[in-house]
Amino acid sequence: MHPDVTSALAELDSKLKTVESVLDVEELRRRIDELEHQAADPELWNDQEHAQQVTSQLSYAQGELRRVEELRQRLDDLPVLYELAEGESGESATAANAEADGERSSLQADIEAMEIRTYLSGEYDPRDALVNIRAGAGGVDAADWAEMLMRMYIRWAEKHGYGVEVYDTSYAEEAGIKSTTFAVKAPYSYGTLSIEQGTHRLVRISPFDNQGRRQTSFAEVEVLPVVETTDHIEIPEGDVRVDVYRSSGPGGQSVNTTDSAVRLTHIPTGIVVTCQNEKSQLQNKVAAMKVLQAKLLERKRQEEKAAMEELGAGGNASWGNQMRSYVLHPYQMVKDLRTEHEVNNPSAVLDGDIDGFIESGIRWRMSEQAQV
């Protein structure tokens, strides 16, 4: 093989070994055996929530192991492709070399994407993600834009096989939504999606303007780690006001005809959360309490971070509010204002193809933290 090819393959091998080491492949296999044993227990589904956690963790671990094993197999096969190319001549050799180079380029991209997981080492990174989306400036267009973002993240989760649970959606009068809260249920979904937090800006010809004028609208994305039982977020009963009301928006008869929706107000902070997705008032209250706990946990984290920064332990950890622009007119482009990553296919992005933005964002965050 050409020395440049040999050097490139050695570099890929080094990167993949780092990934295998951080993931701890042998421990991953042991964990899968343990989870498979738990999943086979017929008593497991007596506790639905625990059963879903076990099956979700098992699916994720199996996927991680499968991905890293496939990468190792492809890397092992790559020298064979180059050796076969060397045995050819003329146009056949050119075509075979091109095929091997193409596979090397594809493999490099896939290994680098897997490498991103090794960057998620924050305290809450392994958690499920709680995503809040709120329409901002822009009237009905902003409400429509908030709903488009909700679909984008749910499509992204579906493409990866991650579970999604919608806790609350407040529909706008004309079109779109005022706000929504949903959980993405997969290990490391918080660490992965946390880079998406900030203001998302849409520029397009408004479908709601009968004069066909260009409209700029904004929506805010907030990403929180889902609270676990090990988190010490105690909320005294007297600190929470509970209001119940009738659900609104699309839904079955039982959703819209009973006072099942729940609004919790945390009196000391003024934080308000609602949940109307479940049929029973009790289920909605439990879900709303989870969201409130997540918000209070994030508030506590921010206060601790501010205190550290006052002591000089922090740095420029903020990247500004407006973080990405989606332009549909007069040209087609989605550009991240922090990383400069851009694509010219907004349709694919809005259909959930956001891994490139997430990966470049996580790398950018790592470089920012390294400078602190």
DRENDO-1510 file (C-alpha; in Angstrom, 1 decimal, always signed):
<recs>
REC; n; res; u; v; w
REC; 1; MET; +0.0; +0.0; +0.0 .
REC; 2; HIS; +1.0; +3.6; -0.6 .
REC; 3; PRO; +2.7; +5.1; +2.6 .
REC; 4; ASP; +0.0; +7.8; +2.8 .
REC; 5; VAL; -2.7; +5.1; +2.9 .
REC; 6; THR; -0.8; +3.1; +5.5 .
REC; 7; SER; -0.5; +6.3; +7.6 .
REC; 8; ALA; -4.2; +7.2; +7.2 .
REC; 9; LEU; -5.3; +3.6; +8.2 .
REC; 10; ALA; -3.0; +3.8; +11.3 .
REC; 11; GLU; -4.6; +7.1; +12.3 .
REC; 12; LEU; -8.1; +5.6; +11.9 .
REC; 13; ASP; -7.0; +2.6; +14.0 .
REC; 14; SER; -5.8; +4.9; +16.8 .
REC; 15; LYS; -9.0; +6.9; +16.8 .
REC; 16; LEU; -11.1; +3.8; +16.9 .
REC; 17; LYS; -9.0; +2.3; +19.7 .
REC; 18; THR; -9.7; +5.5; +21.7 .
REC; 19; VAL; -13.4; +5.1; +21.1 .
REC; 20; GLU; -13.3; +1.4; +22.1 .
REC; 21; SER; -11.4; +2.3; +25.3 .
REC; 22; VAL; -13.7; +5.1; +26.4 .
REC; 23; LEU; -16.8; +2.9; +25.6 .
REC; 24; ASP; -15.1; +0.0; +27.4 .
REC; 25; VAL; -16.3; -2.7; +25.0 .
REC; 26; GLU; -15.9; -5.6; +27.4 .
REC; 27; GLU; -17.8; -3.8; +30.1 .
REC; 28; LEU; -20.5; -2.9; +27.5 .
REC; 29; ARG; -20.9; -6.6; +26.6 .
REC; 30; ARG; -21.1; -7.5; +30.4 .
REC; 31; ARG; -23.8; -4.7; +30.8 .
REC; 32; ILE; -25.8; -6.1; +27.8 .
REC; 33; ASP; -25.7; -9.6; +29.4 .
REC; 34; GLU; -27.0; -8.2; +32.7 .
REC; 35; LEU; -29.8; -6.2; +31.0 .
REC; 36; GLU; -30.8; -9.1; +28.9 .
REC; 37; HIS; -31.1; -11.2; +32.0 .
REC; 38; GLN; -33.3; -8.5; +33.6 .
REC; 39; ALA; -35.4; -8.2; +30.4 .
REC; 40; ALA; -36.1; -11.9; +30.5 .
REC; 41; ASP; -37.5; -11.8; +34.0 .
REC; 42; PRO; -41.3; -12.2; +33.7 .
REC; 43; GLU; -41.8; -10.0; +36.8 .
REC; 44; LEU; -40.1; -7.0; +35.1 .
REC; 45; TRP; -43.3; -5.6; +33.7 .
REC; 46; ASN; -44.9; -5.4; +37.1 .
REC; 47; ASP; -43.1; -2.0; +37.2 .
REC; 48; GLN; -43.8; -0.4; +33.9 .
REC; 49; GLU; -41.5; +2.6; +34.3 .
REC; 50; HIS; -38.5; +0.4; +35.4 .
REC; 51; ALA; -39.2; -2.1; +32.6 .
REC; 52; GLN; -39.1; +0.7; +30.0 .
REC; 53; GLN; -35.8; +2.0; +31.5 .
REC; 54; VAL; -34.3; -1.5; +31.2 .
REC; 55; THR; -35.4; -2.1; +27.6 .
REC; 56; SER; -34.3; +1.4; +26.6 .
REC; 57; GLN; -30.9; +0.9; +28.2 .
REC; 58; LEU; -30.6; -2.5; +26.6 .
REC; 59; SER; -31.5; -1.2; +23.1 .
REC; 60; TYR; -29.0; +1.7; +23.5 .
REC; 61; ALA; -26.2; -0.6; +24.7 .
REC; 62; GLN; -26.8; -3.1; +21.9 .
REC; 63; GLY; -26.8; -0.3; +19.4 .
REC; 64; GLU; -23.5; +1.2; +20.7 .
REC; 65; LEU; -21.8; -2.3; +20.6 .
REC; 66; ARG; -23.1; -3.0; +17.1 .
REC; 67; ARG; -21.9; +0.3; +15.8 .
REC; 68; VAL; -18.4; +0.0; +17.3 .
REC; 69; GLU; -18.0; -3.7; +16.2 .
REC; 70; GLU; -19.1; -2.7; +12.6 .
REC; 71; LEU; -16.5; +0.1; +12.5 .
REC; 72; ARG; -13.8; -2.3; +13.6 .
REC; 73; GLN; -14.9; -4.9; +11.0 .
REC; 74; ARG; -14.9; -2.2; +8.3 .
REC; 75; LEU; -11.4; -1.0; +9.3 .
REC; 76; ASP; -10.1; -4.6; +9.3 .
REC; 77; ASP; -11.5; -5.1; +5.8 .
REC; 78; LEU; -10.1; -1.8; +4.3 .
REC; 79; PRO; -6.5; -3.1; +3.7 .
REC; 80; VAL; -8.0; -6.0; +1.7 .
REC; 81; LEU; -9.8; -3.5; -0.6 .
REC; 82; TYR; -6.4; -1.8; -1.3 .
REC; 83; GLU; -4.7; -5.1; -1.8 .
REC; 84; LEU; -7.3; -6.1; -4.4 .
REC; 85; ALA; -6.9; -2.8; -6.1 .
REC; 86; GLU; -3.1; -3.4; -6.4 .
REC; 87; GLY; -3.9; -6.7; -8.1 .
REC; 88; GLU; -5.8; -4.9; -10.9 .
REC; 89; SER; -4.5; -2.9; -13.8 .
REC; 90; GLY; -5.7; +0.0; -16.0 .
REC; 91; GLU; -9.2; +1.3; -15.5 .
REC; 92; SER; -10.1; -1.6; -13.2 .
REC; 93; ALA; -7.3; -0.5; -10.8 .
REC; 94; THR; -8.4; +3.1; -10.9 .
REC; 95; ALA; -12.0; +2.1; -10.1 .
REC; 96; ALA; -10.9; -0.3; -7.3 .
REC; 97; ASN; -8.7; +2.4; -5.8 .
REC; 98; ALA; -11.5; +4.9; -6.0 .
REC; 99; GLU; -13.8; +2.4; -4.2 .
REC; 100; ALA; -11.3; +1.8; -1.5 .
REC; 101; ASP; -10.7; +5.6; -1.0 .
REC; 102; GLY; -14.5; +6.2; -0.9 .
REC; 103; GLU; -14.9; +3.5; +1.9 .
REC; 104; ARG; -11.9; +5.0; +3.8 .
REC; 105; SER; -13.5; +8.5; +3.6 .
REC; 106; SER; -16.9; +7.1; +4.7 .
REC; 107; LEU; -15.3; +5.2; +7.6 .
REC; 108; GLN; -13.4; +8.2; +8.8 .
REC; 109; ALA; -16.6; +10.2; +9.0 .
REC; 110; ASP; -18.4; +7.4; +10.9 .
REC; 111; ILE; -15.5; +6.9; +13.4 .
REC; 112; GLU; -15.4; +10.7; +14.0 .
REC; 113; ALA; -19.2; +10.7; +14.6 .
REC; 114; MET; -18.7; +7.8; +17.1 .
REC; 115; GLU; -15.9; +9.7; +18.7 .
REC; 116; ILE; -18.3; +12.5; +19.6 .
REC; 117; ARG; -19.8; +10.2; +22.3 .
REC; 118; THR; -16.5; +10.2; +24.1 .
REC; 119; TYR; -16.8; +13.9; +24.6 .
REC; 120; LEU; -20.0; +13.6; +26.7 .
REC; 121; SER; -18.5; +13.3; +30.1 .
REC; 122; GLY; -20.5; +16.0; +32.0 .
REC; 123; GLU; -22.3; +15.0; +35.2 .
REC; 124; TYR; -25.8; +15.0; +33.6 .
REC; 125; ASP; -24.8; +14.0; +30.0 .
REC; 126; PRO; -25.9; +10.4; +30.3 .
REC; 127; ARG; -29.5; +11.5; +31.2 .
REC; 128; ASP; -32.6; +11.6; +29.1 .
REC; 129; ALA; -33.4; +15.0; +27.7 .
REC; 130; LEU; -36.3; +17.3; +28.5 .
REC; 131; VAL; -36.9; +19.6; +25.6 .
REC; 132; ASN; -38.9; +22.9; +25.9 .
REC; 133; ILE; -39.7; +24.9; +22.8 .
REC; 134; ARG; -41.4; +28.3; +23.0 .
REC; 135; ALA; -42.6; +30.5; +20.1 .
REC; 136; GLY; -40.8; +33.9; +20.2 .
REC; 137; ALA; -41.2; +37.1; +18.1 .
REC; 138; GLY; -43.0; +36.7; +14.8 .
REC; 139; GLY; -46.6; +36.2; +15.6 .
REC; 140; VAL; -48.4; +33.3; +13.9 .
REC; 141; ASP; -45.2; +32.5; +11.9 .
REC; 142; ALA; -43.3; +32.0; +15.2 .
REC; 143; ALA; -46.0; +29.7; +16.5 .
REC; 144; ASP; -45.7; +27.7; +13.2 .
REC; 145; TRP; -41.9; +27.7; +13.5 .
REC; 146; ALA; -42.1; +26.4; +17.0 .
REC; 147; GLU; -44.2; +23.4; +15.8 .
REC; 148; MET; -41.7; +22.9; +12.9 .
REC; 149; LEU; -38.8; +22.6; +15.4 .
REC; 150; MET; -40.8; +20.2; +17.6 .
REC; 151; ARG; -41.3; +18.0; +14.5 .
REC; 152; MET; -37.6; +18.3; +13.7 .
REC; 153; TYR; -36.4; +17.0; +17.1 .
REC; 154; ILE; -39.0; +14.3; +17.2 .
REC; 155; ARG; -38.1; +13.1; +13.7 .
REC; 156; TRP; -34.4; +13.1; +14.8 .
REC; 157; ALA; -35.2; +11.0; +17.8 .
REC; 158; GLU; -37.3; +8.6; +15.7 .
REC; 159; LYS; -34.5; +8.1; +13.2 .
REC; 160; HIS; -32.2; +7.1; +16.0 .
REC; 161; GLY; -34.8; +4.8; +17.5 .
REC; 162; TYR; -35.2; +6.9; +20.7 .
REC; 163; GLY; -38.4; +7.1; +22.6 .
REC; 164; VAL; -40.3; +10.4; +22.9 .
REC; 165; GLU; -42.9; +11.3; +25.4 .
REC; 166; VAL; -44.9; +14.6; +25.0 .
REC; 167; TYR; -45.9; +16.1; +28.3 .
REC; 168; ASP; -47.6; +19.3; +27.2 .
REC; 169; THR; -48.4; +21.2; +24.1 .
REC; 170; SER; -50.1; +24.6; +24.1 .
REC; 171; TYR; -51.6; +25.3; +20.7 .
REC; 172; ALA; -51.8; +28.8; +19.2 .
REC; 173; GLU; -55.1; +30.1; +17.9 .
REC; 174; GLU; -54.4; +30.3; +14.2 .
REC; 175; ALA; -51.6; +27.8; +13.6 .
REC; 176; GLY; -48.7; +26.2; +15.3 .
REC; 177; ILE; -48.0; +26.1; +19.0 .
REC; 178; LYS; -47.2; +28.5; +21.7 .
REC; 179; SER; -45.0; +26.0; +23.6 .
REC; 180; THR; -44.3; +22.3; +24.0 .
REC; 181; THR; -42.5; +20.1; +26.5 .
REC; 182; PHE; -41.4; +16.6; +25.6 .
REC; 183; ALA; -38.8; +14.0; +26.8 .
REC; 184; VAL; -36.3; +12.2; +24.5 .
REC; 185; LYS; -35.7; +8.9; +26.2 .
REC; 186; ALA; -32.3; +7.5; +25.4 .
REC; 187; PRO; -29.0; +7.4; +27.3 .
REC; 188; TYR; -26.9; +10.5; +26.6 .
REC; 189; SER; -29.8; +12.3; +24.8 .
REC; 190; TYR; -29.3; +15.2; +27.2 .
REC; 191; GLY; -25.5; +15.5; +26.6 .
REC; 192; THR; -26.2; +15.2; +22.8 .
REC; 193; LEU; -29.1; +17.6; +22.6 .
REC; 194; SER; -27.9; +20.2; +25.1 .
REC; 195; ILE; -25.9; +21.9; +22.3 .
REC; 196; GLU; -29.3; +22.7; +20.7 .
REC; 197; GLN; -30.2; +25.2; +23.4 .
REC; 198; GLY; -30.7; +28.8; +22.3 .
REC; 199; THR; -32.7; +30.9; +19.9 .
REC; 200; HIS; -33.5; +29.4; +16.4 .
REC; 201; ARG; -34.3; +31.9; +13.7 .
REC; 202; LEU; -36.4; +31.3; +10.5 .
REC; 203; VAL; -36.4; +33.4; +7.4 .
REC; 204; ARG; -39.0; +32.6; +4.7 .
REC; 205; ILE; -41.9; +33.8; +2.7 .
REC; 206; SER; -44.8; +33.8; +5.2 .
REC; 207; PRO; -47.5; +31.3; +4.3 .
REC; 208; PHE; -49.8; +33.4; +6.5 .
REC; 209; ASP; -49.2; +36.8; +4.7 .
REC; 210; ASN; -51.5; +37.3; +1.7 .
REC; 211; GLN; -49.0; +39.7; +0.2 .
REC; 212; GLY; -46.3; +37.0; +0.2 .
REC; 213; ARG; -43.8; +39.1; +2.2 .
REC; 214; ARG; -40.6; +37.7; +3.8 .
REC; 215; GLN; -40.9; +37.1; +7.5 .
REC; 216; THR; -38.3; +36.5; +10.2 .
REC; 217; SER; -39.5; +34.6; +13.2 .
REC; 218; PHE; -37.9; +33.1; +16.3 .
REC; 219; ALA; -38.3; +30.2; +18.7 .
REC; 220; GLU; -36.5; +29.4; +21.9 .
REC; 221; VAL; -35.2; +25.9; +22.6 .
REC; 222; GLU; -34.4; +24.8; +26.2 .
REC; 223; VAL; -32.8; +21.4; +27.0 .
REC; 224; LEU; -32.7; +20.1; +30.6 .
REC; 225; PRO; -31.6; +16.8; +32.0 .
REC; 226; VAL; -34.4; +14.6; +33.3 .
REC; 227; VAL; -34.4; +14.4; +37.1 .
REC; 228; GLU; -33.6; +11.0; +38.6 .
REC; 229; THR; -34.4; +9.7; +42.1 .
REC; 230; THR; -30.8; +10.2; +43.2 .
REC; 231; ASP; -31.1; +14.0; +42.7 .
REC; 232; HIS; -31.8; +15.9; +45.9 .
REC; 233; ILE; -34.5; +18.3; +44.7 .
REC; 234; GLU; -37.0; +18.5; +47.5 .
REC; 235; ILE; -40.1; +20.5; +46.9 .
REC; 236; PRO; -42.1; +21.2; +50.1 .
REC; 237; GLU; -45.8; +20.6; +49.4 .
REC; 238; GLY; -46.6; +24.2; +50.6 .
REC; 239; ASP; -44.3; +25.6; +47.9 .
REC; 240; VAL; -46.5; +24.3; +45.0 .
REC; 241; ARG; -49.9; +25.5; +44.0 .
REC; 242; VAL; -51.9; +22.9; +42.0 .
REC; 243; ASP; -54.6; +24.0; +39.5 .
REC; 244; VAL; -56.6; +21.6; +37.4 .
REC; 245; TYR; -58.5; +22.5; +34.2 .
REC; 246; ARG; -59.9; +21.0; +31.0 .
REC; 247; SER; -57.4; +20.1; +28.3 .
REC; 248; SER; -57.5; +22.0; +25.0 .
REC; 249; GLY; -56.3; +21.3; +21.5 .
REC; 250; PRO; -56.5; +18.0; +19.5 .
REC; 251; GLY; -57.3; +15.0; +21.6 .
REC; 252; GLY; -59.9; +12.2; +22.2 .
REC; 253; GLN; -63.1; +12.7; +24.0 .
REC; 254; SER; -61.8; +11.6; +27.4 .
REC; 255; VAL; -59.0; +14.2; +27.0 .
REC; 256; ASN; -61.2; +17.2; +26.3 .
REC; 257; THR; -64.2; +16.4; +28.6 .
REC; 258; THR; -62.6; +16.0; +32.0 .
REC; 259; ASP; -60.6; +18.3; +34.3 .
REC; 260; SER; -57.5; +16.2; +33.8 .
REC; 261; ALA; -54.9; +18.9; +32.8 .
REC; 262; VAL; -52.6; +20.0; +35.7 .
REC; 263; ARG; -50.8; +23.3; +36.2 .
REC; 264; LEU; -48.1; +23.5; +38.9 .
REC; 265; THR; -46.9; +26.9; +40.2 .
REC; 266; HIS; -43.7; +26.9; +42.3 .
REC; 267; ILE; -44.5; +29.8; +44.6 .
REC; 268; PRO; -40.9; +30.7; +45.7 .
REC; 269; THR; -39.6; +31.0; +42.1 .
REC; 270; GLY; -42.8; +31.7; +40.1 .
REC; 271; ILE; -41.9; +28.7; +37.7 .
REC; 272; VAL; -45.1; +27.4; +36.1 .
REC; 273; VAL; -45.4; +24.0; +34.3 .
REC; 274; THR; -48.4; +22.3; +32.8 .
REC; 275; CYS; -49.2; +18.8; +31.6 .
REC; 276; GLN; -52.3; +17.7; +29.7 .
REC; 277; ASN; -51.1; +14.8; +27.6 .
REC; 278; GLU; -52.3; +12.0; +29.9 .
REC; 279; LYS; -55.9; +11.0; +30.5 .
REC; 280; SER; -55.8; +11.0; +34.3 .
REC; 281; GLN; -55.2; +14.0; +36.5 .
REC; 282; LEU; -52.8; +11.9; +38.7 .
REC; 283; GLN; -50.6; +11.0; +35.7 .
REC; 284; ASN; -50.5; +14.6; +34.6 .
REC; 285; LYS; -49.5; +15.7; +38.0 .
REC; 286; VAL; -46.7; +13.1; +38.2 .
REC; 287; ALA; -45.4; +14.2; +34.8 .
REC; 288; ALA; -45.7; +17.9; +35.6 .
REC; 289; MET; -43.7; +17.4; +38.8 .
REC; 290; LYS; -40.9; +15.7; +36.8 .
REC; 291; VAL; -40.7; +18.8; +34.6 .
REC; 292; LEU; -40.8; +21.2; +37.6 .
REC; 293; GLN; -38.0; +19.2; +39.3 .
REC; 294; ALA; -35.9; +19.4; +36.1 .
REC; 295; LYS; -36.4; +23.1; +35.9 .
REC; 296; LEU; -35.4; +23.6; +39.6 .
REC; 297; LEU; -32.4; +21.3; +39.1 .
REC; 298; GLU; -31.3; +23.5; +36.2 .
REC; 299; ARG; -31.8; +26.6; +38.3 .
REC; 300; LYS; -29.7; +25.1; +41.0 .
REC; 301; ARG; -26.9; +24.3; +38.5 .
REC; 302; GLN; -27.0; +27.8; +37.0 .
REC; 303; GLU; -26.7; +29.3; +40.5 .
REC; 304; GLU; -23.8; +27.1; +41.3 .
REC; 305; LYS; -22.1; +27.9; +38.0 .
REC; 306; ALA; -22.6; +31.7; +38.6 .
REC; 307; ALA; -21.1; +31.3; +42.1 .
REC; 308; MET; -18.1; +29.5; +40.6 .
REC; 309; GLU; -17.6; +32.2; +38.0 .
REC; 310; GLU; -17.6; +34.9; +40.6 .
REC; 311; LEU; -14.8; +33.0; +42.3 .
REC; 312; GLY; -12.9; +33.0; +39.0 .
REC; 313; ALA; -13.4; +29.3; +38.3 .
REC; 314; GLY; -15.7; +29.9; +35.3 .
REC; 315; GLY; -15.2; +31.5; +31.9 .
REC; 316; ASN; -16.9; +32.3; +28.7 .
REC; 317; ALA; -19.3; +29.4; +28.8 .
REC; 318; SER; -22.1; +31.2; +27.0 .
REC; 319; TRP; -22.3; +31.2; +23.3 .
REC; 320; GLY; -24.9; +33.9; +22.9 .
REC; 321; ASN; -28.6; +33.6; +22.4 .
REC; 322; GLN; -29.2; +33.4; +18.7 .
REC; 323; MET; -27.4; +30.2; +17.7 .
REC; 324; ARG; -28.8; +29.0; +14.3 .
REC; 325; SER; -30.4; +30.5; +11.2 .
REC; 326; TYR; -32.7; +28.6; +8.9 .
REC; 327; VAL; -33.2; +30.5; +5.6 .
REC; 328; LEU; -35.8; +29.3; +3.1 .
REC; 329; HIS; -35.9; +32.5; +1.0 .
REC; 330; PRO; -34.3; +34.2; -0.9 .
REC; 331; TYR; -31.8; +31.3; -0.8 .
REC; 332; GLN; -31.7; +27.9; +0.9 .
REC; 333; MET; -29.4; +27.5; +3.9 .
REC; 334; VAL; -29.1; +26.4; +7.5 .
REC; 335; LYS; -26.1; +27.9; +9.3 .
REC; 336; ASP; -25.0; +27.5; +12.9 .
REC; 337; LEU; -23.7; +30.9; +14.1 .
REC; 338; ARG; -21.3; +29.4; +16.7 .
REC; 339; THR; -19.6; +26.7; +14.6 .
REC; 340; GLU; -20.0; +28.1; +11.1 .
REC; 341; HIS; -21.4; +24.6; +10.1 .
REC; 342; GLU; -23.9; +25.0; +7.3 .
REC; 343; VAL; -25.9; +23.0; +4.8 .
REC; 344; ASN; -27.9; +24.0; +1.7 .
REC; 345; ASN; -30.8; +21.5; +2.3 .
REC; 346; PRO; -33.2; +23.0; +4.9 .
REC; 347; SER; -35.8; +20.4; +4.0 .
REC; 348; ALA; -33.5; +17.5; +5.2 .
REC; 349; VAL; -32.6; +19.4; +8.4 .
REC; 350; LEU; -36.2; +20.2; +9.2 .
REC; 351; ASP; -36.9; +16.5; +8.7 .
REC; 352; GLY; -34.5; +15.6; +11.5 .
REC; 353; ASP; -31.2; +15.4; +9.7 .
REC; 354; ILE; -29.3; +17.5; +12.4 .
REC; 355; ASP; -26.5; +15.1; +13.4 .
REC; 356; GLY; -23.9; +17.3; +11.5 .
REC; 357; PHE; -25.0; +20.3; +13.6 .
REC; 358; ILE; -24.9; +18.4; +16.8 .
REC; 359; GLU; -21.5; +16.9; +16.2 .
REC; 360; SER; -19.9; +20.1; +15.2 .
REC; 361; GLY; -21.6; +21.9; +18.1 .
REC; 362; ILE; -20.2; +19.3; +20.6 .
REC; 363; ARG; -16.7; +19.7; +19.2 .
REC; 364; TRP; -17.0; +23.5; +19.3 .
REC; 365; ARG; -18.2; +23.3; +23.0 .
REC; 366; MET; -15.1; +21.1; +23.8 .
REC; 367; SER; -12.8; +23.6; +22.2 .
REC; 368; GLU; -14.5; +26.5; +24.1 .
REC; 369; GLN; -14.1; +24.6; +27.4 .
REC; 370; ALA; -10.5; +23.8; +26.7 .
REC; 371; GLN; -9.8; +27.6; +26.5 .
REC; 372; VAL; -11.3; +28.3; +29.9 .
</recs>
